[in-house]
Amino acid sequence: MSSERSSVKELAAVKGTHDILPGEVEVWQAVEASVVGMFGRYGYRELRAPVIEHTELFEKSTGETTDVVQKEMYTFIDKGGRSITLRPEYTPSVARAIVEHRLDLLGTPMRYFYIGPMFRYDKPQKGRYRQFHQIDIEVFGEKDPAIDAEIIEMADSMLVSLGVTGTETLVNSVGCRACRPAFSQALREAAGGVKDGLCGDCRRKMETNPLRIFDCKVEACREQAKVFPQITGFLCPECRDHFAGVRRYLDLYGVAYRVEPNLVRGLDYYTKTAFEVVRLDAGQQNAVLGGGRYDDMMKDFGGPDVCGIGFACGLERLIALVSVKPSPRRFVYVVHSGEAARAKAVELARIFRRGGVETLVEFAGRGFKSQFGRAAKLGAAWVLVVGEDEVAKGEFLLKDMATGTQTSGKAEDLLSSLQRPG
Ligand code: AMP
């Protein structure tokens, strides 16, 4: 008994991962179809990169001092002795693909989207998984603040179109290489003053990358961080103008937002604009989506000097908020009795399916009545009756399960009646 139990446990999904089962998956599909449609209208094209990349890619772009790289990567040595990582985020892969295929030389807009799984060895809890899914969009080669605002507006439209309410859009500027060092120094000094009140991690971050203190989840550190200096007072004229431009365009678009000076985002590569959409009613896992500008990332790992901006939205967190009702599936259930009828049922199912109609035939050898019962239980929209008489006549009975209306006819005529809209 105990060995049986342990074998079931071993066969359970890996901690922090989850199955998306029929019944739920329809909501995922509806959300995905809706966002893909929307991204298309803004000129984005899908770019599919591999799930695995060289570890170095994330160390160089996501940043060696980030929690993602230091604590959360699924990294392994492959049989060829290479260090490989299951991507914890998508932006570095897109940047790599651009450099590798020189997409920047094509002259086409560099607007890409992707939907797929990401992997982070994080402490699993509600809204935080080890395999989770992101909707990711990236724009490269566009410096103007109008594009930052357009992306935030697209995120806003995406949420509106999915019926998401109760969220707030936060924006900030995290400065650039010219202005951030002075801010980092001021932060380091402020953190140094309250060092004993900070967790060990933050004391370390104080030296390596003090901005990361704002990402700390420890309540005491969050409290201390509230009175730390804010980046706003340190922005250079270029970053200040850019941020003013972003806000001007956001106002033009009519997007509601709040400037949050402590928003720094957890990755190293951000420059200038950073933004997040957060749930107003949730605790720590409240970020539905987040993104920002990363003007130096591409050249930092040896690529061309092409700026970028994008966001990633967690699908699990998004789906918990959407009010999308997928339309119920309408399908034909074929009831049949006898050998000849079974063969005919198979043939008819093929004709119907090729004609675009979802059709289900089962072979459990039940009687007619019990097959009708099963069709009703499964929620079939129609039942197609194939008995010996029908086979002999070459005409079959189609019953509309909602209205009870029955129609007799040849397969092609019944199929055309189902193909007619309405
Ligand atoms: P980040 O790349 O950390 O800014 O994450 C972008 C978005 O992905 C977040 O706003 C979340 O919606 C989602 N996300 C990040 N990490 C996880 C996780 N471990 N589990 C579920 N969703 C996540």
Boltz pocket constraint, residues with backbone or C-beta under 6 A from the ligand:
constraints:
  - pocket:
      binder: B
      contacts: [[A, 88], [A, 89], [A, 120], [A, 122], [A, 127], [A, 128], [A, 129], [A, 130], [A, 132], [A, 133], [A, 134], [A, 266], [A, 277], [A, 287], [A, 288], [A, 289], [A, 290], [A, 291], [A, 312], [A, 313], [A, 314], [A, 315], [A, 316], [A, 317]]
      max_distance: 6.0
